[in-house]
Structures are given as structure tokens and as C-alpha cells.
Amino acid sequence: MPYLTSRSERGSWLDRLKWLVSFSRIDYIIFIILMLTKLVILHSHLHLQNIDMNPLDVVTAVGSIMLASFWTIFLPYRGRIIALIVLDVLLTFLIFSDLVYFRYFQDFITIPVLLQAGQVDSLGDSIWELIYVEDIWMFADWIALLLVGLFLLVRRIRRRTPRYYSSNRQHSSMYNDRLSKRFSKRFVQGMIVFVLGLVLTVGPIKFATSTWATGLFVGNWWNMSLYNVTGLLAFHGYDAYRYADDHFGPQDQLSTDKTDEVKQWFDAKQATRSKAGDDDLFGAYKGKNVIVVQGEAFMNFVIGKSYNGQEITPNINRLMKKSMYFSQYYHQTGQGRTSDADMASNASLHPLPTGSVFIRYPDHEFDTLPKILKSKDYSTNVFHAYESSFWNRSIMYQNMGYDTFYSKPDFTIDEPLGWSLGDKSFFRQSLDKMTELKQPFYSFLITLSSHHPFSLPASVQELDMGDLSGTTFGDYIQSLHYVDAALGEMEQEMKDNGLWDKTILMFYGDHDNSLKEKEPMEEFLGRSLSDLDMEQLMNQVPMLVHLPDDRHAGTYNEPAGQLDMTPSILHLLGIQASPYYLMGNDMFNQKEDKLVVLRTGAFTDGKVFYIPSADGIFENGTAYDMKTREVTDVEQARSSYDEAQKRLNISDELITYDLIRQFHEAKSSTSK
């Protein structure tokens, strides 16, 4: 024996309990129960349609917990206890982080998102807004563990019983043999747990992907669909594998057949592009300046609306009378949010299903609007009064073809507001810089004042929000009213400095406000909202196009999206879009289809609006007839669904495998 203790100590209830725990692995069973409980708590807060935690999902969850923790059984008792405590802390942090992240992005954290973790510090108050009091249940075991730890510490201090070790070599040899046998036993037990965990995890996943979820890991169409099959921990395991395979595994090229499929799709798309003389808009504004304003979280439902007798967007409402207003314009963003809107609008490609293109592939080649216009002798500039490293912009904007990136150090923070500089001063200072630029120019402006959590100081809140006062939704409306006022001032300043009559001005929203509750929306709009209403409201952003001569003003009700911006601007400037790999539609070319595809797989063609099921099964999705706004036979959406999925996959392959570079190089070598 390694040491001798008193008979009373060996017989104490605590030692007996310790022996029982060590022998039966009750501590490990308790750990599994605790982790499973936390996964159930997380799932109960997701409220995902067609996704429940059925018994098979519980089996998968238990299996994934075992796979994450089987190695702790290799350790001796005390080492195992410490390892389980550490693992509890790490997994709890992961689960809770996913919950908070989901409340804002409706998605889970992935490896590419973690690479953007340096941006989390900037979220500040937004994170606190997303943490609820009931979340304390996630950490209930920590509190209990702390109390037990304090009890044991006090008890040990009181006992302080010396331990006497034997120096007998025979005892030492016997002790080493016993250690070896104990380790062998723990190793066998650990491997049994590993194999059992593997079976419990892989079995249900294999069954799902062989039956109702066929092709899930090929399409990767939505993280929630993956979660529905894998559960949270296995989802993160797969995400880690996917990232490692993308970045550290064999860098195989996309198959020739797949590459040819992508090329053929774009060849067909380019064949339908506008040609000179097709209409009076093509080239009608050749050589004009272009200013595009991307409004932070600016949603479409406020346009033209009043609350308590107050116009929310009086300046936009007035500007609409002499502008083109696209009432069915959709944001097409994913996890990359603002950077996705930037990418979709300026590169006319879908964002990735996970992470941001700005972070994952900033060195890949893209046919971007600034790069195209730069080749046509435009000066190209981007303005954003924030840190240049945020969303990896300082690197990405060089690749996109901008001459100059005006970031936070280039602005005087004379109107500190929200995250940085207030939009009124931001617009004023940006326009001052533009007057010094070589014309024609392309200027892309990214606003900040309406960023979550929308907490503007009382001094700039001008609306009486009534029952909505003091709520996050009410603060959001206040922030949009402020941005509208800033746009009004921008219009006047452009007229004063001579830019108004020689500039195409566009304004659109980048993404939704992350406020999913229906009640405040219904309170604001004064009517009840259906599921279709909410789906459209949460995905529609305004698109306002003012042309220098005030022509073509009116409301356009055809569906359009952020991918459509670049080909549409090229149309106005008389630049052929056909040589470029742009996936979006030309809003001014009636020959092109009007299919608008969202990153979630939802889509509309103006006739049908399809909302996918979270389980990824086409038949479980919901199709709406846009004339009646009633549910219709889902088969009415079949052909457009197939095309929508094809477009998402083609865009993903084009970006991931850097195919534009490959296509350009092939064309260059052919022309020599």
C-alpha cells in the first residue's frame, strides 16, 4: 500500500463515497447528464421550425458527449475529476456562446467565425443585450461545484491528517504492479466508451443521411440543417473537420466535370446580359459618378410609414418621388452579415454558408464593381469610420480594387455616436473628401449609427415612440430616423458642392436588425403578421436609385436582391457585364429572370415564395402564392428550388476553389 491511514479515516462516509465514485464512474455519468441537460436547455431556446429533440437526437447528443470526454477515463480518479471539471467549463462556454450567437445571427459559431473573434470585443453592449436572466441555469452546476469545493477545502483544513509512506521495496513493486493494472483497466474502459460514443453518434447520423437527409454533407446548405442531424457537439466536430480539410488537407482541385458545370452556368448567364441599344437606360449615364450607401441594419418596412403621426423616413419618402424605389429588394447575407452584404453587392456572388469571404478567402480573385470601374478609368474609394482591420477590410479592399480606404483615422470624431462617428458627420466628411477625388469616381459608404443595440443618446432621439419607448425595437426606429435625417443633409450637401447633378446615388440596407419578435413589429405596423409577412419583412431592405436627371422615378415591384446591384450599375454606365463572373440579375434588363435566392435557401421569383424547412427536405418547406399570399402546393416551387440550390452551390464552388482566377488564366493563355 502506498500509505497507511487510520481505521476511522478509512471507514469514514466520505472515503466510502469516494471509493464508490471511483469504482463505478458515477462522476462520469453525472458529467454526461449535466452536459445533456445543457444541450436540452440550448435547444429549448432555439424555437426552430420542424426541428425537435427526439429520442434519436438524445442518443446522438449522448454519443457526442462521450466522444468529447472518453479520454478522461484514462486518468486516475483525481486527474479525471479535474479533467471533467475543465471540460465542463469549456463545453458550457461553447454551448452558451452558441446560444448568444444564435440570438443575434440565427446561426452557430464556426471555425471561420472564431477567426473573426477579435471583432467580438467591438460588439460590446450588443452582447449584453443578448444575455437573459434565465441563462443562469446553464451555470447551475458551477455554483454547486463551487459550494462542494469550499466544503471539501474547509474539511481538509480541519483534518490535516499526516500520511505515512512505506519505503519497503516490495511494497513499491506491488504498488507499481497495481498502478499498471489500474491503468490497463481504465484504458479498456475508456476505449469501450469511445467505441460506444462513436456508434451512438455516427449511427443516427448515418441513418438520417441515408434516408430523409440525403446529400446533407454535400450541399451544406444551412448550419441549422446540419445541427438537426448531428446535434451541437457533433456539428462542431464536423465543422472542425471541414475547416481542417479545406485548409490543411490535400488541396485537390474541383473535378473537371464540376468546374465545367460552373463555367457553363456562367456562359449561359452572360449570354442573356444587356447589350447596347436594348433600352434607353443602357449607357444613359455613362461617365457619371456613382455613390453607394450601405445602411447598417436598415430594413424596408419603415419606408413610407408613420408612428404616432410622425414620419419615420421623411427624407427618403421625399427622395422616392424623384428616384427609382425597389420595394421587393432582399438582403442575401449569411454569417458574414455586413461583410456579406458588401460582397454580394460589389462582387455579385452569394456569401458562404459559414464565415465571411472577407475572412476566409481575401486572396482569391473576384470580378468586383470597383475593380471593373477602375479598369474604365474611375477612381474607386471606400469610406467607413471604423477600424480598418474589422472584417479584414484593409486586406480585402485592396483585392477588390479600391484606390483608397478611408477608415477611422481618416475622420475627425466630432460627432461621437454609437460605435464610432455619427452618420451626419460621416457623410459630410466623406463628401468633403470626394470633392478632391478625380472624377468620375465610385464611392462606397458604410454607415454605423443604426447598429445593434441602437442606443442613441436622448439628444438625437426625435420621435415619440409611445408604448415602444425604451424598448430595443423603439430604439431601432429612432436610429433609422436619425440615418434618414443624415441622408437628407447628404442630399443638400451634394447639391451645394455640385455632385448631385452628375452622380448616381444608391442607398440600400445591409441586413436585418436581428429583432425577431413579432409583437413590436405588429404594434408598429398596426396589423397582424403572417409567417410569410415576417419572412419577407426580415429579409427585405430598401433600394433607392436616384439618377442625375430625376428620370425613371417610381416604385418597382419586381423582386431583386443585393447580388443584382453590380450588373445593374454597369447597365446604367453602358459597361458590358458579360465578360465578368457576376451571378446577380440586371434589374434594368427584362430579359433576365427575377429569381432571388437567399443564403438560407429561401427564394422568390415573383410568383412563388418558398421558405425551406430547417430539416432541409424540400417537401417539408412551405410555398406561398404571391398573388393570394396563401400556402400553395410545394411542387409549384420545385423547378425554382432546384435552380436556387444550384446557384448556391455554384457560387460556393466558384469562391472556395478560386475558379475566377482559373477561368481568367485559361482565357489569357488561350488568347496568346
C-alpha positions in Angstrom: 0.0 0.0 0.0 1.3 3.5 -0.8 0.4 4.9 2.5 -1.3 4.0 5.8 -4.3 5.8 7.3 -6.2 5.5 10.5 -9.1 2.9 10.7 -11.5 5.7 11.5 -10.5 7.7 8.4 -10.7 4.6 6.1 -14.2 4.0 7.4 -15.5 7.5 7.1 -18.5 8.1 4.9 -16.6 10.4 2.6 -13.9 7.9 1.8 -16.6 5.3 1.1 -18.3 7.7 -1.2 -15.0 8.5 -3.0 -14.3 4.8 -3.4 -17.8 4.2 -4.8 -17.5 7.1 -7.3 -14.0 5.9 -8.4 -15.1 2.3 -8.9 -18.4 3.0 -10.7 -17.5 6.1 -12.6 -20.6 7.9 -11.2 -18.7 11.2 -11.7 -18.5 10.5 -15.4 -22.2 9.6 -15.6 -23.1 12.8 -13.7 -20.9 14.7 -16.3 -22.9 13.2 -19.2 -26.2 14.1 -17.5 -25.1 17.7 -16.9 -23.9 18.2 -20.5 -27.0 16.6 -21.9 -29.2 18.9 -19.8 -27.3 22.0 -21.1 -27.8 20.8 -24.7 -31.5 20.4 -24.0 -31.6 23.9 -22.5 -29.9 25.3 -25.6 -32.3 23.5 -27.9 -35.4 24.8 -26.0 -34.3 28.4 -26.7 -33.8 27.9 -30.5 -37.5 27.5 -31.4 -36.6 26.1 -34.9 -39.5 25.0 -37.1 -39.6 21.3 -37.8 -36.6 20.6 -35.5 -37.3 18.9 -32.2 -35.1 17.0 -29.9 -36.5 13.5 -30.3 -35.1 10.3 -28.6 -32.8 9.7 -31.5 -31.3 13.2 -31.2 -30.8 12.5 -27.5 -28.9 9.3 -28.4 -26.7 11.3 -30.8 -26.1 14.0 -28.1 -25.0 11.4 -25.5 -22.7 9.8 -28.1 -21.1 13.1 -29.0 -20.6 13.9 -25.3 -18.9 10.5 -24.8 -16.6 11.2 -27.8 -15.6 14.5 -26.4 -14.8 13.1 -23.0 -13.9 9.4 -23.2 -10.2 10.3 -22.7 -10.9 11.4 -19.1 -11.4 7.8 -18.1 -7.8 7.0 -18.9 -6.8 9.3 -15.9 -6.7 8.3 -12.3 -9.5 9.4 -10.0 -8.3 12.9 -9.1 -7.0 13.6 -12.6 -10.3 12.5 -14.1 -12.3 14.8 -11.7 -10.1 17.8 -12.6 -10.3 17.0 -16.4 -14.1 16.7 -16.2 -14.4 20.0 -14.4 -12.2 21.7 -17.1 -14.2 20.0 -19.9 -17.5 21.1 -18.2 -16.2 24.7 -18.2 -15.1 24.5 -21.9 -18.3 22.8 -23.2 -20.5 25.1 -21.2 -18.8 28.1 -22.6 -19.2 26.7 -26.1 -22.9 25.9 -25.6 -23.6 29.3 -24.1 -21.6 31.2 -26.8 -23.6 29.3 -29.4 -26.9 30.4 -27.7 -25.9 34.0 -27.6 -24.6 34.0 -31.1 -27.8 32.3 -32.3 -29.9 35.0 -30.8 -28.2 37.6 -33.0 -27.3 35.7 -36.1 -29.8 32.8 -36.1 -26.7 30.5 -36.6 -24.0 28.8 -34.7 -20.3 29.7 -34.2 -17.9 28.0 -36.7 -14.2 27.9 -37.1 -14.2 30.8 -39.6 -16.3 32.8 -37.2 -13.7 32.1 -34.4 -11.0 33.5 -36.7 -13.0 36.8 -36.5 -13.1 36.6 -32.7 -11.0 39.7 -32.5 -14.2 41.5 -33.6 -16.2 40.3 -30.6 -14.7 43.0 -28.3 -16.3 45.6 -30.6 -19.8 44.2 -30.1 -19.9 45.5 -26.5 -23.4 46.3 -25.5 -24.8 44.1 -28.2 -23.7 41.0 -26.4 -25.1 42.1 -23.1 -28.5 42.7 -24.8 -28.5 39.0 -25.9 -27.9 37.5 -22.4 -31.0 36.7 -20.4 -31.5 36.2 -16.7 -32.7 32.6 -17.2 -29.4 31.8 -18.7 -28.1 31.3 -15.1 -29.4 27.7 -15.4 -26.5 27.0 -17.8 -24.1 27.6 -14.9 -26.1 26.0 -12.0 -23.6 23.1 -11.7 -20.7 25.6 -11.5 -22.4 27.1 -8.4 -23.0 23.6 -6.9 -19.4 22.6 -7.6 -18.1 25.8 -6.0 -20.1 25.1 -2.8 -18.8 21.5 -2.7 -15.3 22.6 -3.3 -15.5 25.1 -0.4 -16.9 22.4 1.8 -14.0 19.9 1.0 -11.4 22.7 1.4 -12.7 23.5 4.9 -12.9 19.8 5.8 -9.3 19.2 4.7 -8.0 22.2 6.6 -9.7 20.8 9.8 -8.4 17.2 9.3 -4.8 17.8 8.3 -4.1 14.0 8.9 -0.5 13.0 8.1 0.1 10.3 5.6 2.9 7.8 6.2 4.6 6.2 3.2 6.3 2.9 3.3 9.8 2.7 1.9 9.7 -1.1 1.5 10.9 -2.1 -2.0 8.4 -4.9 -2.0 5.6 -2.6 -1.3 6.9 -0.3 -4.1 6.9 -3.1 -6.6 3.5 -4.2 -5.6 2.3 -0.6 -5.9 3.7 -0.3 -9.4 2.0 -3.5 -10.5 -1.2 -2.2 -9.1 -0.8 1.1 -11.0 -0.2 -0.8 -14.2 -3.3 -3.0 -13.7 -5.4 0.0 -12.8 -4.3 1.9 -16.0 -5.0 -1.1 -18.1 -8.4 -1.3 -16.7 -9.0 2.4 -17.2 -7.7 2.2 -20.8 -10.1 -0.6 -21.7 -13.0 1.2 -20.1 -12.1 4.4 -21.9 -11.9 2.6 -25.3 -15.3 1.0 -24.6 -16.8 4.4 -24.0 -15.1 5.7 -27.2 -16.5 2.9 -29.4 -19.9 3.2 -27.8 -19.9 7.0 -28.3 -18.9 6.5 -31.9 -21.7 4.1 -32.5 -24.3 6.3 -30.8 -23.2 9.4 -32.7 -22.4 8.0 -36.2 -25.3 5.5 -36.3 -28.2 8.0 -36.2 -26.4 10.4 -38.5 -25.7 7.7 -41.0 -29.4 6.7 -40.8 -30.5 10.2 -41.4 -28.2 10.9 -44.3 -29.1 7.6 -45.9 -32.9 8.4 -45.8 -34.5 11.8 -45.3 -31.3 13.9 -45.2 -29.6 12.5 -48.3 -26.9 14.9 -49.6 -26.8 17.0 -46.5 -23.0 16.9 -46.1 -22.5 17.6 -49.8 -24.8 20.6 -50.0 -24.1 22.1 -46.6 -27.0 24.4 -47.4 -27.6 25.6 -43.8 -25.9 25.0 -40.5 -29.3 24.5 -38.8 -30.0 21.6 -41.2 -26.6 20.1 -40.1 -27.5 20.7 -36.5 -30.8 18.9 -37.0 -28.9 15.7 -37.9 -25.7 16.0 -35.9 -26.6 17.8 -32.7 -24.5 20.7 -31.4 -21.3 18.9 -30.4 -21.1 16.7 -33.5 -21.8 19.8 -35.6 -18.7 21.5 -34.1 -16.7 18.3 -34.7 -17.8 18.3 -38.3 -17.1 22.0 -38.7 -13.6 21.5 -37.4 -13.0 18.6 -39.8 -14.4 20.6 -42.7 -12.1 23.6 -41.9 -9.1 21.4 -41.5 -9.8 19.6 -44.7 -10.2 22.9 -46.6 -7.0 24.5 -45.2 -4.7 21.7 -44.2 -5.8 18.6 -46.2 -4.9 17.7 -49.7 -5.7 20.8 -51.8 -7.4 19.0 -54.6 -8.9 21.0 -57.4 -12.5 20.8 -58.1 -13.3 18.0 -60.6 -13.2 18.8 -64.3 -16.9 18.0 -64.5 -17.8 20.3 -61.6 -15.6 23.1 -63.0 -17.2 22.8 -66.4 -20.6 22.9 -64.8 -19.8 26.2 -63.2 -18.3 27.6 -66.4 -21.3 26.6 -68.4 -23.7 28.2 -66.0 -21.9 31.5 -66.2 -21.6 31.2 -70.0 -25.4 30.8 -70.2 -25.9 33.7 -67.8 -23.6 36.0 -69.7 -25.4 35.3 -72.9 -28.6 36.9 -71.5 -26.9 40.1 -70.3 -27.9 43.5 -71.7 -26.5 44.7 -74.9 -26.0 48.3 -76.1 -29.2 49.7 -77.6 -31.5 47.2 -75.8 -33.2 50.1 -73.9 -32.9 53.7 -73.1 -31.2 53.1 -69.7 -28.2 51.2 -71.1 -25.3 53.7 -71.1 -27.7 56.6 -70.4 -25.4 57.7 -67.5 -22.0 56.9 -69.0 -19.2 58.6 -67.2 -21.3 59.7 -64.2 -20.0 59.4 -60.6 -21.5 56.6 -58.5 -22.1 56.8 -54.8 -23.5 53.8 -53.0 -24.5 54.0 -49.3 -24.9 50.7 -47.4 -27.2 51.4 -44.5 -26.5 49.4 -41.3 -29.4 47.2 -40.4 -31.8 49.4 -42.4 -34.9 47.4 -43.2 -37.6 48.1 -45.7 -40.7 48.0 -43.5 -40.2 51.6 -42.2 -40.2 53.2 -45.6 -43.3 55.4 -46.0 -44.5 54.6 -42.5 -45.6 56.8 -39.7 -45.9 56.2 -36.0 -47.9 58.4 -33.6 -48.4 60.7 -36.6 -44.6 61.0 -37.2 -42.9 60.1 -40.4 -40.0 57.7 -39.8 -38.2 58.4 -43.0 -39.4 61.8 -44.3 -36.3 62.4 -46.4 -36.3 59.0 -48.1 -40.1 59.4 -48.7 -39.4 62.7 -50.4 -36.5 61.4 -52.4 -38.6 58.5 -53.6 -40.7 60.9 -55.7 -37.8 61.5 -57.9 -36.0 58.2 -57.6 -36.4 54.5 -58.5 -37.5 52.6 -55.5 -37.4 48.8 -55.5 -40.0 47.7 -53.0 -39.1 43.9 -53.1 -35.3 44.2 -52.6 -33.8 41.4 -50.5 -30.6 41.2 -48.5 -28.8 37.9 -49.2 -26.4 37.8 -46.3 -25.2 34.9 -44.1 -22.9 34.7 -41.1 -20.8 37.5 -42.5 -23.6 40.0 -42.1 -22.3 43.4 -43.2 -19.3 42.0 -45.0 -21.6 39.6 -46.8 -23.8 42.5 -48.0 -20.7 44.2 -49.2 -19.5 41.1 -51.0 -22.9 40.3 -52.5 -23.4 43.9 -53.7 -19.9 44.5 -55.1 -18.9 41.1 -56.3 -22.4 39.7 -57.2 -21.8 36.4 -55.5 -23.6 34.6 -52.7 -21.9 34.6 -49.3 -20.6 31.4 -47.9 -22.7 29.1 -45.7 -20.2 29.6 -42.9 -18.0 32.5 -42.0 -17.2 35.5 -44.2 -15.5 35.6 -47.6 -13.6 38.6 -46.3 -12.0 36.5 -43.6 -11.7 33.1 -45.3 -10.7 33.9 -48.9 -9.4 37.5 -49.1 -6.7 36.5 -51.5 -9.0 34.8 -54.1 -9.9 36.6 -57.3 -13.2 38.3 -57.8 -14.8 40.4 -60.5 -15.8 43.3 -58.3 -17.5 46.6 -59.2 -14.6 48.8 -58.0 -12.1 46.6 -60.0 -14.3 46.8 -63.1 -14.8 50.6 -62.8 -11.1 51.1 -62.1 -10.3 49.5 -65.4 -12.7 52.1 -67.0 -10.6 54.9 -65.5 -12.8 55.5 -62.5 -11.2 56.4 -59.2 -12.5 53.9 -56.6 -12.8 54.6 -52.9 -14.5 53.2 -49.8 -15.5 55.1 -46.7 -16.1 53.6 -43.2 -15.4 55.4 -40.0 -14.3 52.3 -38.1 -11.2 50.2 -37.6 -9.7 49.1 -40.9 -9.0 45.6 -39.7 -12.6 44.9 -38.8 -13.9 42.2 -41.2 -10.4 42.1 -42.6 -11.3 45.1 -44.7 -7.8 46.6 -45.0 -6.7 43.4 -46.9 -10.0 42.6 -48.8 -10.4 46.1 -50.1 -7.0 46.1 -51.8 -8.0 42.9 -53.5 -11.4 44.3 -54.5 -9.7 47.1 -56.4 -10.2 50.2 -54.3 -7.7 53.0 -54.7 -8.2 54.3 -51.1 -9.9 53.0 -48.0 -10.8 55.9 -45.7 -11.2 54.3 -42.2 -11.5 55.7 -38.7 -8.1 57.5 -38.5 -9.1 59.5 -41.6 -12.1 61.0 -39.9 -12.4 63.6 -37.1 -14.7 62.1 -34.5 -16.6 65.4 -33.9 -19.9 63.6 -33.5 -19.2 60.5 -31.4 -22.3 58.3 -31.7 -22.9 54.6 -31.2 -19.9 52.5 -32.5 -18.0 55.5 -33.8 -18.8 58.6 -35.8 -22.4 59.7 -36.3 -23.7 59.3 -39.9 -24.3 63.0 -40.3 -20.7 63.9 -39.8 -19.6 60.8 -41.6 -21.5 61.8 -44.7 -20.3 65.4 -44.5 -16.6 64.5 -44.1 -16.8 61.8 -46.8 -18.3 64.2 -49.3 -15.5 66.7 -48.5 -13.0 64.0 -49.4 -14.9 63.2 -52.6 -14.6 66.7 -53.9 -10.9 66.2 -54.0 -11.1 62.9 -56.0 -10.5 62.5 -59.7 -13.8 62.2 -61.5 -15.6 60.1 -62.4 -15.4 58.2 -59.2 -17.0 55.2 -57.4 -17.6 55.8 -53.7 -18.9 53.1 -51.4 -20.0 54.3 -47.9 -20.8 52.0 -45.0 -22.8 53.6 -42.2 -22.7 52.7 -38.5 -25.3 54.8 -36.5 -28.1 52.2 -36.7 -26.0 49.3 -35.5 -27.3 47.0 -32.8 -28.1 47.7 -29.9 -29.4 51.0 -31.4 -28.8 53.0 -28.2 -28.5 56.6 -29.5 -28.3 59.4 -26.9 -31.5 61.2 -26.0 -30.2 64.3 -27.6 -30.6 62.9 -31.1 -33.9 60.9 -30.5 -36.6 63.0 -32.1 -39.6 60.5 -32.2 -42.3 59.9 -29.6 -42.4 56.1 -29.6 -45.3 55.8 -27.2 -45.6 52.2 -25.9 -42.4 51.3 -27.7 -40.3 53.9 -25.8 -37.4 52.4 -24.0 -37.6 49.1 -25.9 -34.9 47.9 -28.2 -37.4 48.0 -31.1 -38.3 51.6 -30.3 -34.6 52.5 -30.1 -34.1 50.9 -33.5 -36.8 53.1 -35.1 -35.2 56.1 -33.5 -31.8 55.2 -35.1 -33.4 54.8 -38.6 -35.0 58.2 -38.2 -31.6 59.7 -37.5 -30.0 57.9 -40.5 -32.8 59.3 -42.7 -32.0 62.8 -41.4 -28.4 62.3 -42.2 -29.3 61.2 -45.8 -31.4 64.4 -46.1 -28.3 66.5 -45.1 -26.2 64.5 -47.6 -28.5 65.3 -50.4 -28.3 69.0 -49.7 -24.5 68.9 -49.4 -24.3 67.1 -52.7 -26.3 69.9 -54.3 -24.2 72.5 -52.7 -20.9 71.0 -53.8 -22.1 70.3 -57.4 -22.1 66.5 -57.2 -25.9 66.0 -57.2 -26.5 66.5 -61.0 -23.6 64.3 -62.1 -23.8 61.4 -59.7 -25.9 58.2 -59.5 -26.8 57.8 -55.8 -27.9 54.4 -54.4 -29.0 53.6 -50.9 -29.7 50.1 -49.6 -29.8 48.2 -46.3 -27.2 45.6 -45.5 -29.2 43.1 -43.3 -32.0 42.8 -40.8 -32.0 44.2 -37.3 -31.8 40.7 -35.5 -35.1 41.6 -33.7 -37.2 38.5 -34.4 -40.2 39.2 -32.1 -43.4 39.6 -34.0 -45.3 41.7 -31.3 -43.4 45.0 -31.6 -43.4 44.8 -35.4 -47.2 44.3 -35.3 -47.5 47.2 -32.8 -45.5 49.5 -35.1 -47.3 48.4 -38.3 -50.7 48.3 -36.7 -51.7 44.9 -38.1 -51.2 41.2 -37.5 -48.5 39.5 -39.4 -48.4 36.0 -41.0 -45.4 33.8 -41.3 -44.9 34.9 -44.9 -45.2 38.6 -43.8 -42.4 38.0 -41.2 -40.2 36.2 -43.6 -40.4 39.0 -46.2 -40.1 41.8 -43.6 -37.0 40.3 -42.0 -35.3 39.8 -45.4 -36.3 43.0 -47.3 -34.2 46.1 -47.3 -34.8 49.3 -49.2 -33.1 50.0 -52.5 -33.3 53.6 -53.7 -31.7 54.7 -57.0 -31.5 58.4 -57.8 -30.4 59.2 -61.3 -28.8 62.6 -62.1 -31.7 63.9 -64.2 -34.5 62.6 -61.9 -35.8 60.3 -64.6 -37.4 56.9 -64.4 -38.8 57.7 -60.9 -41.3 55.3 -59.5 -41.9 52.2 -57.5 -40.7 48.9 -59.0 -42.2 45.8 -57.5 -40.2 43.1 -59.3 -38.1 41.0 -56.8 -34.4 41.9 -56.7 -31.5 41.4 -54.3 -28.1 42.6 -53.4 -26.4 40.4 -56.0 -28.2 42.5 -58.6 -26.5 45.8 -57.7 -23.3 45.5 -59.7 -24.7 44.3 -63.0 -27.4 47.0 -62.7 -24.9 49.8 -62.2 -22.8 48.5 -65.1 -26.0 48.7 -67.2 -26.6 52.4 -66.3 -22.9 53.2 -67.2 -23.0 51.3 -70.5 -20.4 48.7 -69.5 -21.0 45.2 -70.8 -21.4 42.8 -67.8 -21.0 39.7 -70.0 -17.2 39.4 -69.6 -17.4 39.1 -65.9 -18.4 36.4 -63.4 -21.4 38.0 -61.8 -24.2 35.9 -60.6 -26.8 38.5 -60.0 -29.6 39.8 -62.3 -29.6 43.1 -64.1 -32.6 44.9 -62.5 -33.0 47.0 -65.7 -32.9 44.1 -68.1 -36.3 42.5 -68.5 -34.8 39.6 -70.4 -33.2 38.2 -67.3 -35.1 36.0 -64.8 -36.1 37.6 -61.5 -35.2 34.7 -59.2 -33.8 36.0 -55.9 -32.1 33.3 -53.7 -31.3 33.8 -50.0 -28.5 32.1 -48.2 -30.9 30.1 -46.2 -32.3 28.5 -49.4 -35.4 30.6 -49.4 -36.3 32.2 -52.7 -38.8 34.1 -54.7 -39.4 34.6 -58.4 -42.3 37.0 -58.0 -44.8 34.2 -58.4 -43.9 31.9 -55.5 -42.1 32.5 -52.3 -40.5 29.3 -50.8 -39.4 29.0 -47.2 -37.3 25.9 -46.6 -37.8 23.6 -43.7 -35.0 23.5 -41.1 -34.5 19.8 -41.8 -33.5 20.7 -45.4 -36.2 18.4 -47.0 -37.9 20.2 -50.0 -41.3 18.7 -49.3 -41.3 19.9 -45.7 -40.8 23.5 -46.9 -43.6 26.0 -47.5 -44.6 27.6 -50.8 -46.7 30.7 -51.0 -48.6 32.0 -54.0 -47.6 35.7 -54.2 -50.9 36.8 -55.6 -53.1 35.3 -52.9 -50.3 35.2 -50.2 -51.7 31.8 -49.3 -49.9 28.5 -48.9 -49.9 26.6 -52.2 -48.7 23.2 -53.4 -45.0 23.0 -52.7 -44.4 21.4 -56.1 -45.1 24.8 -57.6 -41.7 25.7 -56.4 -39.8 22.6 -57.5 -38.0 23.9 -60.6 -37.0 27.2 -58.9 -35.9 25.2 -55.9 -33.5 23.1 -58.0 -32.1 26.3 -59.6 -31.8 28.0 -56.3 -29.8 25.2 -54.8 -27.7 25.0 -58.0 -26.8 28.7 -57.7 -25.8 28.5 -54.1 -23.5 25.5 -54.8 -22.0 27.1 -57.9 -21.3 30.3 -56.0 -19.7 28.4 -53.2 -17.5 26.4 -55.6 -16.5 29.5 -57.5 -15.3 31.2 -54.3 -13.8 28.2 -52.5 -11.8 26.9 -55.4 -10.8 30.3 -56.7 -12.3 29.5 -60.1 -12.4 33.1 -61.4 -8.6 33.2 -61.3 -8.6 29.8 -63.1 -11.0 31.0 -65.8 -9.1 34.2 -66.3 -5.8 32.4 -66.6 -7.3 29.9 -69.1 -8.7 32.8 -71.2 -5.3 34.6 -71.0 -3.4 31.6 -72.2 -5.8 30.9 -75.0 -5.6 34.5 -76.3 -1.8 34.4 -76.6 
